[in-house]
Amino acid sequence: MKVFKRGCALVLLMGASTAHGASQEIRAMFRPDPAQPSKNVFINQTPNSGYCANYPTQCAENLTFSIRVPVNFNQSRSLIPGDGIPVKAPANWQRLTVTNADTQEAETVEIRITGIGSTYRLSHSANELTGVTGPIDAGHRALWTNSSWVYAPEPCRFSGNMPLSSHTYSFFWKTPVEAPCTKYAAYSIPSIAFETLDFAYELRTPNPLGMSSGLYTGSMSYSIGPTSDFDFGPLLNPDDASLDLDFVLDVQHTLKVDLPPGGNEVSLEPEGGWAPWLDAGRKPRRIFRDQPFFISASSRFKVMMMCDSQGGPYCNLGSSLGDTTSVRVSMTLPAGIDGPGNGPVNRIPLNFNNWMGPFQPGIYVDRKPGTLHFELEPSAIDFLLRPGKNDRLRGNITIIWDSDA
């Protein structure tokens, strides 16, 4: 018996948008983990920049990822006391479709922005603008009616302290809902600009175990500016009008079948061996072999049997004396892999030149035992085991495993 395996690697790529503006690649990977077979999720591979690059411990505790893009916001006029700067991020879940370039299968990815931040730069030091003496943070606190920018106004939430200088102040706020979070100037500010756009995000990705191999592409585009997705209010205008998020999701599936040593040589025998027939002429009720194998699988697959056949669904064994007989072949798969009809796979028949499947892992199955069952029919036993008959029948059976079910 020969066992052929066709492994697969699935790469999910969302290509760059053609729209003008800022762009950012987000990369994630799925690779089966034998230590966590039920963890069927993509792992974010995108390097943190901005807030989480500076404060990795805080972000790791909150499972937060952040990105900094070079979008600047410049004022349209000087600020006077009472002017507000409303900061809003697209915090609601949004969906995009990604398509397999080879099969045209479509999947859905969801994303929401869970935090927003930047660094503002003043034309004069905060202490000069407010007349406050003492530490530089005192001037920044006094500059706004509702304290410094580290304290997020409702409905935004505090995330942690950020760097500051006499002329600059960095902030990063959590955005649990999609609504403006507004700071109000307590003093006149001749010139203020916000340098860079920081944001944190959360993803919902498809179940990689149910996806076909191939490249999936798609993109999410956000608008930037007054009344847009990313909005710093009417007094601050961005130098880019859009932000395109281009995703690269790398799915590295596993399909591997291993036979134990000598497992490619299958000998069909009665239960208990041949002695009762040879010594006492007691004809066996069954002649068979249950051949174990070990399978690792993280994506759906199909199975086909190839062999010498006389036109029927079964494989044939033959001898130099001209005797022939057919062999029934079936397969049992380990728990965690469902077959056609979404049920356990127990002795499912394998027929000549006919794909059987799909077989769908519900979790990553790592080197779990399955069985190929080979058995002669009772009529074949009666035909072959006759007085004076002495023969040996042989045949080749090939089992093909294909992950592209």
N, C-alpha and C positions, 0 to 999 in steps of 0.2 A: 504494500500500500504506500502511496506517495501522498504527502500533504503539502499543498502549495499555499503560501500565505501572500496576500497582497496588502502590504501596509499602506498607510495613508498619512499625509500631513496636510492639514487644512489651515490656510492662512486667510484671515479676514481683514481686508484692507478697504479703508474708506478713502477715496482719492481726494486730491486737493480741489477746492472750488475755483472757478474761473472769475469769481467776483473780486473787485478791487477792495482792498482793506487789509486789516491784520489777519493773520492765520496762525493756527497752532495745531500741531499734531498731538494726538492722544493715543498712546500705544498700550495695549493690554495683551495678555497671553493666557491661553488655557493649555496646560500640560497635565495629564493624569498624574496624581500623587498616590503612590501605593500606601503611604502612611495615612492618607485621608481620602479613601475611595469615594466617600459620599460628598466630598467638596467639589462640586461640578460648577465652578465659577471661573471667570476671567480674573487674572491678577494684574493690577495696574503696573505697567512698566515705565510710565512717563516720569521722567525726573522732575522732582518738585523744584519750583522756582518761586521767588517772592516770599510770602509769609512762611510757608512750611519749610522752605530751604533755610530760613533763619531760625525757625523754632520747630525743629523736627520732632522733639519729644511731645510738645503740645499737640501736634497734628497726629502723631501715632496714637496717642491716647484717645483721640476723637475720630480716628479712621478718616482723617481729612487729607485731601490732596489739593495743592494750589498751583496756579500757573500765573506768571507775570508776562504780560504782553506790552510792547512799546507803544501804547496809545496815550497821548497827552491831552489834557483838557485845559484850555486857555479861556480866561474871562473875556466876556464881551464888553464889560464896563467895570469901573471900580465898585466895590461893595460899600454900602452904607449901613449903619446900625439897623437891624431888623431884617436885612436881606437873608434869605434862607438858601441853603445848598441841600436840596433833596437828593439822596443817593438811593438808587433802585437797581436791583439785579433781577434777572429772569429766574425767580426761585421756583416757579411752578414746573411740574414735570412736562417735558416736551418729547414728542416721538419723531423718529426718522426711520425711513425704510432703507435697508441695505440689501443689495441684490447680488446673488452669486453670478459671477461673470460667465461661468461655463454652463450652469444648469438653469439660470434665470430664476432660481428659487429666491424668495424674499423673506427677510426676517426683520424684526423690529428692535431698535435700540432706544432707550429712554434716558434722558439726561435732565438734571436740574442744577442750578447754581446755588450753592449753600453758603457762600461767603463772598464779600467784596471788600476791596481795600485799595489804597494808593498812598502817595506821599505828597502833601501840599508844600509848595515853596512860596514864601512871602517876599515882597520887594524890600521890606524892612524887617528887622528882628521883631519878634512878638513883644518883647519888652519895650521897644521903641514905640510900637503902635499903641500899646496900652498904657505906657508910662509906669509900668510895674517895675520895681527893682527887686533884685534877688535872683533866685535860680531861674533858668530859662523856661522850665516847665510852668512856672507861675504865670509868665506872660501868655503862654498858649492856653492855659486854663481860663484866664481873664478875657481872652479875645472873643470867646463865644458865650452866649447867654446860658447855654446848658453844658458848661464845662468843656474840657478838652476832648479831642476826637478819640481818645482811647475808650471813652464811655459812649457806647452806642445808644442813640435815641431809639425809642420804640418805632416800629416793632423789631428792629435789629437787636442783636445780642452781643455782649462783650466777648471777645475771644482771647485777649492777652495784650500785654504791653508791647510797644513797638519803639524803634529808634526815633530820636528827635535831636534837633540842634536849634540854634538861636533862630534860624530862618525856615527850618523844615520840621514837618511832623508826619510820621507814618502811622497808619491805622489799618485795622482789618476787622470787619464786623461779620458776624454770622447772620444769615438772611433766612429765617425760618418761613417767612411768607413773602409774597411778591407785593411789596408796598414801599413807598418812599420813607426813608429815615432821614430826618432833616436837622441840620445844625444851623443856628442863627447867629449872625455876626453881632457882637456887642459894640464894636468900634468900626470906624472906617478902615477899609483895606484898599490902598491904591492899586495893588497888583497881587494876584494870587493865581497859581497854576497848579494843576495836579499832574504829577509825573508818573507815568505808567498806569496800567490797570491790572490789579491783582484779583483773581477770583478762585474760589474753591468749588468743586463740583462732585456730584454723585452720579453713578451710572447704574442702569438696569440693562443687563445684556441677555441675549437669548441663552437657552440651555444648550451648551456646546455638544452634549451627547446626542441631540436630535438633529444636528446640522450635517449637511453633506460636505464633502471635501471641496475646496475651491476658494476663490477670492470673492469676498462680499464687499461692495463699495457703496459709499454714501457720504453725506456731509450735512452738518448743521450750521446754519448761518444766523448770527444775531446782529441786530442793528444797534448802533451806538449814537447817542446824542439826545437832545431834548425830546421827550415823549417816546423814546425808543426802548429797546430791551435793557441795555445798560444806559442809565440816565443819571447825570450829575446836575440836572436842572437847567433852566433856560439861560442862566448867566454863564455857563461853562460849556464851550463847544469843543468836541474832540477833533483831532487831526486825522482820524480814520473813521469812516462812517459805518464800518461793518467788521465783524469778527467771525471768521470761518473756523470751525473745529473739524479737523480731518482725522478720522479715527483709523487706527491700524490695529485690528484684532487678530492675533496669531493663535490659531488652534492647531495643536500638535497632538493628533489622535494616536492611539496605540491599537494595533491589531496584530497579535502574535500568537501562534499556535506551536507548542513544543510537544514532541513525542518523547517518552522515556527511552533509554538506550534499548535498541533492538525493536522499537515499536513500529518500524516500517516493514517488519516481517511478521505477518499475521498467520498463525496456524489455527485452523478450525478443528476442534476436538469435541468429543462427548464430555459431559460433566463427569469428572472422576477418571478420565482418560480412556484409552482403548482396551484395557485389560478385560473388562467383562465381555466384550465382543470377540476378542481374539482367543480368550481362554475358554469361554463358556457359550459363545454364540448368542449372547443376549444383545439384541439390537437396541441401540440408544434411541431415546425419544428426541433428543436434540443434538445437533452438531453445530457449534457456534464458537464465537470468541468475542468477548467484550474488551475492546482495546482502549485503555485510558489515554487521555491527552491533557495538556494544560493550556488554558486560554487566557490571554490578557486582552481586554477590549474596552474601548471608551466610546465607540461610535457604532452605528448600525452597520450590519454586514449581511451578506448572503452567502450561500454555500451551494456548490454544484458537484456532482459526481461524474467522472469520466472513466470509461473502461471499454473493453470489448463487449459488445451487446449484439444480440440477434434481432434487434428491432423493438424489443420490449423495454420495460423500465428497469430491469435488473441487470447486474453484471454477471458475466459468465466465467466459469472455470473450465479448463479443458486439459486433456492428457494426450500423450503420444499414441495411445491406443484408440483415440477418437471419441472417448467419452466426454460429455459436456454436462454441466448443470449450472443453474443460476443461483445467485446469492442475494438474499435480501440484506440491505444495509440501512440502518437507521442511526439517529444521533440523539444524545442527551446532553444538554448544556447545563452549567451550574446555575444555582439560584442567583437572581440579579439580572438575568438576560431573558427577556420575553420573546416569544416567537410570533408567527402570524396569529391574529386573534388576541394578542396581548396577554397570553398565558404562559405558564412554564413550558419548557421544551423537554419532553420526555419521550424518547424513542420516535422522533419524527422521521418519517421515511425520506430517504434520499434516492432520487430516481435518475437514471441515465440522462445526461445532457439537458438537465432541467434545473434552473435556479430555484432554490428553496429559501424563503425569507419574506420580508426582512426580519432579522434578529436584532433586537434593540436593548442595549444595556440600560438599566435604570440607574445604576451607579457604575463607577469604574471598577471593573472586574479584573483583579490582578492575579494572574497565574492560579486560577481556580480549576479544579478537575472536571472534565467532561468525559464522555464515552462514545466511541463509535461501536455499534453493534453489528456483527456479521453473523448470519445464520442461514443454514440450508432449510428448505421446506421439507415437510415429512415425505412427500412424494419423491424428492431427490434422495433422501436417505434410503427409502425402499429400493430405488433403482440402483444405487451404488453398492449397497451392502447386500450382496447376493453370494451364496456359496460358491467358492472357487474364484471369486472376483478379487483381484489384487491390483490396485492402481493408485496413482497419485495425481491429483488435479491441481493445476496452478492457474493463476491469473493476476493481472495488474489492475489495481483500482486507484484512481487519483481523486483526491478530495481538494477542491479549490475553494479558498476563502477569499472573499472580495469585500473590501470595506465600502465600495461604492454601491451600496444597495439601493 
